[in-house]
Structure formats: structure tokens, C-alpha cells
């Protein structure tokens, strides 16, 4: 028993110093007539048997006392009376000792308080940490084990700190909320239906009701499910019609309505591919100007194609983008990933509210986002002074690192942890887990012409006028930093290194440029994307990703499937880059692309489910831009293409037909011509080269390295 209490005392001695001193101060002054310690009604085990704590008079010098026989003479009679066999000092000039003996605590206190060398005496009391156990809840769907995610994110532990506040207003821009649902009654305080221009919001398809249930379904009421906030005020800004489609203008109006009604955080479980339009941009600007937190779902494409406005997380500190995990704490196959993802949350098999009083299980990042929104509402209830950046930093710094690597494109900083986030908010610990620093200097070139990039955060920035840069508030991750000079293809890096997110975890890197000459080959708007051509580390891979040692790049998702089923290495070559977003030179739109030695893939989600979901870049046309070719000769042994006035025959025709034809290579745009001593022919999407030395093998016709050529022209790769 003494060993048990000794261990407890050692663990708590420092943190309980103030509490112990307070207890001693409340002990009555010692006297010969002091009553015995009143232990009536105190259960055994609330103080350590065979131990008492005493404070001795000043001047006895007991700070380093560890042996009873070395005690000052004034204490020896007491030690002999009690049979003290061990003594420890609290130290630091406190004059407080812990005495170990074999008798009664009551008797020891009586003797100690009657000793003139002892100012105060008390039992060594058992102290428990100031934390209640997890809240017990009685909602039947939770009790059936279907709401596994509440315990996964430690919601019940968070509820020991707060169950939310009606003073915190949360906007839900969605399909409308069933405000009469038994688990949502009294939660919706303001509503407007922008899709139908009426103050009477309706639940529509149920998507918005499901989202609201994750945030605010009343816990512990014996009905249905448990949401995250027992108390919160919802603002329903309906922007979608009955078919779960809506206009961006109405969605923007819904968000601005919620902001004007006092919302501190707005959930947006929606998005789309392509560029943002004016209304969505203005919505984001308005929210940022009023310090309102915008939470977005990352999307359900299972690819790295960013959805708008979730992709705004790299532009606005008040935007938080959330991916989805499953019951095994793995990122789901449908969760859209990339540098826009800040963190992940459960999004598979989420039981929540359904219009009409029902409940259903549902999947999607649409339900990961409101789980994070619900956590934010709890955070604001204990610390309403948090800024959007504070909230984002806390969420990222307290997330559970389910990847084991810190930040990744799949997991962001990790899976949300409600308890740790709420505790950090309460304690005003604004940088928990995000205290690493990167610094350095750029020399040899005008700093104004340098762009630095930091991955995997997708961050681009400039050094100051003296060439110095410093980044703080970084969490655990394997980072890559590079420097590129705008206006030409010179770049340095990437430097790759690991940071832990803890204080003292720093990295310094300097970039020294020499003999930098201006060139027109790398327009400024391409410099930031050049970092996607930097070789990746094999250690940073996720399941389902194929890594190519030859170039240090990866393939996954739709691009990997297309590469494998349409010719692979022979047709496209190795990947030269990772996936990234690029402005098309033909239509000015944004596309997710990936460069290969012989071509460039473009993702067209609008063609999902058709053979045209992946389209190849018009690299042959771009390579020959400004050149003109004579019309080819129509031959009876080949194919004539009136669309371009060119003929295709012989080995080139055979290769074109067997390797994909029009879909892969497009039309011929030149006759057979000679370049660099070889016969070649240009097509819309590539260039054929005849290699007679390989006659009779699959390599008689080879494709030109047009993907590499284009990457060099754009400054993505050095010449």
C-alpha cells in the first residue's frame, strides 16, 4: 500500500505544490489540546496510511533532508516518537517534509502538532485529477454502437468540459433543415429559403437535415442519436432546391445571410470542379472580412482534383477543408485529397437525422465537415475570443496523426480529436503541435523575382527585400522547399527534411543563385507549379499509389488506371510530375493534369463514366505552333484525313491503328518529314519517330518526348 501511494505522490508532487500549500494553510495552529484528526465519514484510502506532511519552522534547513538520522535536533524527539524510517523534502525553501512511519496517522498528527518545531501538519491526501469520466448517454442509436465516431473523436470526453452554448451560432448552407425533427427541435433560430425565395425553409432531400444532426442533434434525450452540441443555435440558409442542385448565387446568399445573423462558423457540405465564379469568391471574401469560419467538405471524387470553394483553404485562413475517414481510421476511397485538405473526420457509416423524424446511415465528406463544424462550436463555447486562424491551428495541431507521418495530402494534419481541441481552446493553447520553424536566405538574385514553395502544404511565398524568409507555426510533416526565379527556368531544391511540430524543431536552408540570366521560357504563372516536378520520397506514399524510381514520381487513381490500360510505359513514358492544377492554353480553364515523358493527362470529371474522362494534351499541336506543313499526298495504300489534309501510311499507320488511333494520338497534322536525321510525323497529341534499326520489334516506331519538351518550355524542368 505504501508503494502505491508513494508512486502517486511522486507523480503529483510538483503539480500539486500549490494545492498542498493551501491545505496546510487551512490547518489550525498546533496546540497541546488540538483534537484528533477527524476522519469520520472519510472512506479508507483518501489519505496515505503511514505518512504525514509537516511544515517546520524557518531556519532548520531541511531542503535536502533525506535520512531521519540527519534531521535537525529539534525534530529528533518527534521522529523517535513516530518511528520515522524515511523522510523526503519538498525542497525549494518550502520547509515541508513527508514523513514515513508505521503507526496511526491520527496519533502522528497529534504528536506533530504538539511539537514546537512543527508549524503545521496534515495527512498526505489522495488527490484526483480534475476531470470527470466520459459522459454517459442514453440515445438508442448510440447505444446500438452505430455512432462509433463519437467515441473515436473523444466527444464524450469533450463534453466533460463543455456541452456547447446557445450563444454560439452555426450556419448551415444546404438543402434546408427539418426544424421539427425530435432531435433538432429548438435548435434552428433563423431560416430562409433562397432557392425558392421564401422564409419557410423546407428539408428538401434531407441532406441539410443530416448535416444538422451531426452538429446539433440533442444528446442524452433518450431519442435517436447524439450530435456534438447539446446546446447550439443553428441558422438555416437554404441554397439548394429539391434535386440537391443549386445556383452559386443562392449558396452565397445563404452564407451571407448566416453571417449577418451572427454565425461564427458556417458548414458548407458542397462544392464542384472548375473555377469559382464571382458570387462564390465574394462569399469567401465577405466571410474572411468578418472573421467567420467556413468549413467545407473536400469532395467525394477519390482523386486529387480540388473542389471549389474547398480549395480556398490555401487562400483564406478562415477556410477549413475536411476529408473523410472510416471506422478503421483510414481515409476513405471516395475522399478527395490534396494540399487543400486541412484534416479529416469520420465520414463513412454516419448515422444522423432524416426529415420526418427518422434516422439513416450515410457516407460522404458531406458528413465529415459538420463533425468538424460541431467541434468548432464546442471550442467557441469555451473560448469565444478565438479567431478563425486560432481555430484552424488548434484543430490541425490537436488532430490525431493517423498517417504516422504528420501532414499528408490524404489525411491533412490528421483525424479531428474533439477533446484535445476543446481542451486546447479552453486553455488558450493556440499552437499545440504546430511550433516548428523554417528559415533561410536567398542570395545572388533580386529577391523580388524569387518564388519559394513549401510542400506538402501547397504554400507559395516570397522572401523579404533582403532575401530572408521565416515560416512559423508548422506541424509534423516531411517538408520540401524549393526556390524558383520568375521569368526563366532556374530553380534550386527541393530540400527535404522532417519536422516534429514541437518547440525546438527547426530547419534552416539557404538558396545561393549564380549567373542568373533572364529568359522568356518560363512565364511567371508557371513558376509555382514547377514544384510538382520535384522528385517525391517513397516514404510519403499512401496505399494504391505506384512509385517510379526512375523519375521519383507517382501515379494513382484515374490517371494510373488510364496509363495502365492505354499503353503504359511504351506509349506515355514515366511520369515527370505529380498531379496538379494547370490553366489550359486552349480554353483558359483549370484542369487537374499530370505530365509524362511523352504526353500530358487532363482530368475531365464532366465526362466521368465515359472514355473521355481522361484526355491527352494536344502536345503535337503545341510543339509545332507557328510552323506550317504542306498537305500530304493522298495514297491508295494509306488513310487520308480531310480534317487536316494529311495522309497516314506504312509503319506509322500500323502503329497508329494498334496503339489507340484517334483517341490517343489525334489526327496527323504533318506529312512524314525529316528531323535530326530521322523520319517523323506529327499528330495533334504526339510525334512519331521511325527507328529502322529496330525493324521487326515493337520499337520500330517510338513516340517523341513531347511531354518533357513542353515541361522544359514552361520552365517546369530545367533545359
Beta strands, then each sheet from edge to edge (+ up, - down):
strand 1: 47-56
strand 2: 86-89
strand 3: 96-100
strand 4: 118-125
strand 5: 164-174
strand 6: 188-193
strand 7: 231-238
strand 8: 265-268
strand 9: 293-297
strand 10: 319-325
strand 11: 343-346
strand 12: 350-354
strand 13: 358-362
strand 14: 436-443
strand 15: 450-455
strand 16: 459-461
strand 17: 468-474
strand 18: 477-485
strand 19: 491-499
strand 20: 506-512
strand 21: 546-548
strand 22: 553-555
strand 23: 580-583
strand 24: 590-595
strand 25: 600-603
strand 26: 614-616
strand 27: 639-641
strand 28: 646-648
strand 29: 673-675
strand 30: 678-682
strand 31: 687-690
strand 32: 701-703
sheet 1: 2+ 3- 1+ 4-
sheet 2: 6+ 7+ 5+ 8+ 9+ 10+ 11+
sheet 3: 12+ 13-
sheet 4: 17+ 14- 20-
sheet 5: 16+ 15- 18+ 19-
sheet 6: 21+ 22-
sheet 7: 23+ 24- 25+ 26-
sheet 8: 27+ 28-
sheet 9: 29+ 30- 31+ 32-
end
